[in-house]
């Protein structure tokens, strides 16, 4: 005899990077198990790939997640988690003042949002007199993955150059536009290497100030009574709180 089917609710969400509405459902128990296994592996690439696979299923494979900026994926993940398990995530953190005392922290996921630096812009003016500049696009998971750049913490100088080249949408001088897709990697690299140091720093600011999933919580050390502000930023910081809890 066929068992009764469980009805799954669906929800709508607008992605932070652009006005795209996404329909999603909560995680299934099997998907929660897969997420927990990825967390236990401790590998960032395992966590990222698992999150993408699960989110693809939860969004009915309607969008190409690997083409989205990372902060869109992080935002989507926390919203799916909030509807799947609880809007309140519980986890343990180490107090920064003594680096040994562990305390329980509750985080309201509905209050976590993508933060944008006031100085952030994707239009980088390199030379005012020539009206020479670069328009950047946000790095997608596809770009990071294809260039082995998923773990941004381990990026070396060559990796940074790869990332910059892959994120150039077009270069302009006055009214003239030079789409990156019409140039070779070598040509783009030569363009970047010809820049002055201060111009290159301007380009790096785009990446340093990119939107990021970020939230601060105040934590009090029960032993020292000292209060500390802790910042949770990006998928890996939130993942331990967003994964299912075992009892």
C-alpha positions as CSV (number, residue, x, y, z in Angstrom):
1,X,0.0,0.0,0.0
2,X,1.4,3.4,-1.0
3,X,2.3,5.6,2.0
4,X,0.8,9.2,2.2
5,X,2.8,11.9,0.5
6,X,4.1,14.8,2.4
7,X,3.1,18.3,1.1
8,X,6.1,20.6,0.9
9,X,5.5,24.4,1.2
10,X,7.2,26.8,-1.2
11,X,8.5,30.3,-0.6
12,X,9.7,33.3,-2.7
13,X,13.0,35.2,-2.2
14,X,14.6,38.0,-4.1
15,X,18.4,37.7,-4.6
16,X,20.5,40.6,-3.3
17,X,22.6,41.1,-6.4
18,X,19.8,41.6,-8.9
19,X,16.0,41.7,-9.0
20,X,15.5,38.0,-9.6
21,X,12.8,36.1,-7.6
22,X,13.6,32.6,-6.6
23,X,11.0,30.0,-5.5
24,X,12.3,27.5,-3.0
25,X,11.3,24.6,-0.7
26,X,12.8,23.5,2.7
27,X,15.5,20.9,3.0
28,X,14.4,17.3,3.1
29,X,15.8,15.0,5.9
30,X,18.1,13.3,3.5
31,X,19.5,16.7,2.3
32,X,20.1,17.7,5.9
33,X,22.0,14.5,6.4
34,X,24.2,15.3,3.4
35,X,24.9,18.8,4.7
36,X,25.9,17.4,8.1
37,X,28.3,15.0,6.4
38,X,29.9,17.8,4.5
39,X,30.3,19.8,7.7
40,X,31.9,16.9,9.4
41,X,34.5,16.6,6.6
42,X,35.7,20.1,7.5
43,X,36.7,20.8,3.8
44,X,35.6,24.1,2.4
45,X,35.3,22.7,-1.1
46,X,33.1,19.8,0.1
47,X,30.9,22.3,2.0
48,X,30.5,24.6,-1.0
49,X,29.8,21.9,-3.5
50,X,27.2,20.2,-1.2
51,X,25.5,23.5,-0.5
52,X,25.2,24.2,-4.2
53,X,23.8,20.7,-5.0
54,X,21.3,20.9,-2.2
55,X,20.2,24.4,-3.1
56,X,19.8,23.4,-6.7
57,X,17.3,20.8,-5.7
58,X,15.5,23.1,-3.3
59,X,15.1,25.7,-6.0
60,X,13.8,23.1,-8.4
61,X,16.9,23.5,-10.6
62,X,15.4,26.7,-12.0
63,X,18.5,28.8,-11.8
64,X,22.2,28.2,-12.5
65,X,23.6,28.6,-9.0
66,X,27.2,28.4,-10.1
67,X,26.7,31.5,-12.2
68,X,25.6,33.5,-9.2
69,X,27.8,35.6,-7.0
70,X,28.8,33.8,-3.8
71,X,26.9,36.2,-1.5
72,X,23.7,35.4,-3.4
73,X,24.2,31.7,-2.7
74,X,25.0,32.4,1.0
75,X,21.9,34.5,1.4
76,X,19.7,31.9,-0.3
77,X,21.2,29.1,1.9
78,X,20.4,30.9,5.1
79,X,16.9,31.6,4.0
80,X,16.3,28.0,3.0
81,X,17.8,26.8,6.3
82,X,15.5,29.2,8.3
83,X,12.4,27.7,6.7
84,X,13.8,24.1,7.0
85,X,14.9,23.9,10.6
86,X,14.4,27.1,12.6
87,X,14.9,30.8,12.2
88,X,17.0,30.7,15.3
89,X,20.4,29.0,14.9
90,X,22.2,27.7,18.0
91,X,25.9,27.1,18.1
92,X,29.0,27.4,20.3
93,X,31.7,30.0,20.0
94,X,35.1,30.6,21.7
95,X,35.3,33.9,23.6
96,X,37.9,36.1,21.9
97,X,39.2,37.6,25.1
98,X,40.6,34.4,26.5
99,X,40.4,32.1,23.5
100,X,39.3,29.1,25.6
101,X,35.8,29.7,27.1
102,X,33.0,28.3,25.0
103,X,29.6,29.9,25.2
104,X,26.2,29.2,23.5
105,X,25.0,31.8,21.0
106,X,21.6,32.1,19.4
107,X,21.4,33.9,16.0
108,X,18.2,35.1,14.5
109,X,18.7,34.2,10.8
110,X,16.0,36.6,9.7
111,X,18.2,39.5,10.8
112,X,21.2,38.3,8.8
113,X,21.6,40.2,5.6
114,X,24.1,41.0,2.8
115,X,26.2,44.0,3.8
116,X,27.4,46.5,1.2
117,X,30.3,48.8,1.8
118,X,29.3,52.5,1.2
119,X,32.5,52.9,-0.9
120,X,31.8,49.9,-3.1
121,X,31.4,50.3,-6.8
122,X,32.0,48.1,-9.8
123,X,33.0,51.1,-12.0
124,X,36.7,51.7,-11.3
125,X,38.1,54.9,-12.8
126,X,41.8,54.4,-13.6
127,X,42.6,57.7,-15.4
128,X,40.3,60.7,-15.0
129,X,41.9,62.7,-17.8
130,X,41.4,59.8,-20.3
131,X,38.1,58.7,-18.9
132,X,39.8,55.2,-18.7
133,X,38.2,52.7,-16.5
134,X,37.0,49.1,-15.9
135,X,33.6,47.7,-15.2
136,X,33.7,44.6,-13.0
137,X,31.3,41.7,-12.6
138,X,31.0,39.7,-9.4
139,X,33.0,36.5,-9.2
140,X,30.6,33.5,-9.6
141,X,31.2,30.1,-8.1
142,X,31.8,28.9,-11.7
143,X,34.7,31.3,-12.1
144,X,36.2,30.5,-8.7
145,X,35.8,26.7,-9.3
146,X,37.2,26.7,-12.9
147,X,40.3,28.5,-11.7
148,X,40.8,26.6,-8.5
149,X,40.0,29.7,-6.5
150,X,37.2,28.5,-4.3
151,X,39.3,28.9,-1.1
152,X,39.9,32.6,-1.2
153,X,42.0,32.5,2.0
154,X,44.7,30.6,0.1
155,X,45.0,32.9,-2.9
156,X,48.4,33.7,-4.0
157,X,49.5,36.6,-6.3
158,X,48.9,34.6,-9.5
159,X,45.5,33.6,-8.2
160,X,44.6,37.3,-7.6
161,X,45.5,38.2,-11.1
162,X,43.4,35.3,-12.4
163,X,40.4,36.5,-10.4
164,X,40.7,40.1,-11.6
165,X,41.0,39.0,-15.3
166,X,37.9,36.7,-15.0
167,X,35.8,39.4,-13.4
168,X,36.4,42.2,-16.0
169,X,33.2,42.8,-17.8
170,X,34.7,45.5,-20.1
171,X,37.3,48.2,-20.2
172,X,36.3,51.7,-21.5
173,X,38.0,54.9,-22.6
174,X,35.6,57.7,-23.1
175,X,32.7,56.4,-25.2
176,X,34.7,53.4,-26.6
177,X,34.0,50.0,-25.0
178,X,36.3,47.0,-25.0
179,X,34.4,43.9,-23.9
180,X,36.6,41.4,-22.0
181,X,35.1,38.5,-24.1
182,X,36.6,40.1,-27.2
183,X,40.1,40.0,-25.7
184,X,42.5,37.2,-25.0
185,X,43.6,36.4,-21.4
186,X,47.1,37.5,-22.4
187,X,45.8,40.9,-23.6
188,X,43.9,41.4,-20.4
189,X,46.9,40.3,-18.3
190,X,49.2,42.7,-20.2
191,X,46.7,45.5,-19.6
192,X,46.7,44.9,-15.9
193,X,50.4,44.5,-15.6
194,X,50.8,47.9,-17.4
195,X,48.9,49.7,-14.7
196,X,50.5,51.9,-12.0
197,X,50.4,50.6,-8.4
198,X,47.7,53.1,-7.3
199,X,45.6,52.1,-10.3
200,X,45.9,48.4,-9.4
201,X,45.0,49.1,-5.8
202,X,41.8,50.8,-7.1
203,X,40.9,47.5,-8.9
204,X,41.6,45.5,-5.7
205,X,39.2,47.7,-3.8
206,X,36.3,46.2,-5.8
207,X,37.0,42.8,-4.3
208,X,37.8,44.1,-0.8
209,X,34.5,45.9,-0.5
210,X,32.3,43.4,-2.3
211,X,28.9,42.6,-0.7
212,X,29.1,39.9,1.9
213,X,26.8,38.0,4.2
214,X,27.7,39.4,7.5
215,X,26.4,39.7,11.0
216,X,27.7,40.8,14.4
217,X,26.7,39.4,17.8
218,X,27.7,40.4,21.3
219,X,29.1,37.6,23.4
220,X,29.8,37.8,27.1
221,X,32.4,35.6,28.7
222,X,30.8,34.1,31.8
223,X,34.2,33.9,33.5
224,X,35.7,37.3,32.8
225,X,32.3,39.1,32.3
226,X,33.9,40.8,29.3
227,X,31.7,41.5,26.3
228,X,33.0,40.8,22.9
229,X,31.6,41.6,19.4
230,X,32.0,38.6,17.1
231,X,31.6,38.9,13.3
232,X,30.2,36.0,11.3
233,X,31.0,36.4,7.6
234,X,30.5,34.2,4.6
235,X,29.2,30.7,4.1
236,X,31.8,28.9,6.2
237,X,31.2,31.0,9.3
238,X,27.5,30.5,9.1
239,X,27.6,26.8,8.0
240,X,28.1,25.3,11.5
241,X,25.1,27.1,12.7
242,X,23.0,26.4,9.6
243,X,23.5,22.7,9.6
244,X,21.1,20.4,11.4
245,X,21.8,19.8,15.1
246,X,22.1,16.3,16.6
247,X,21.0,15.6,20.1
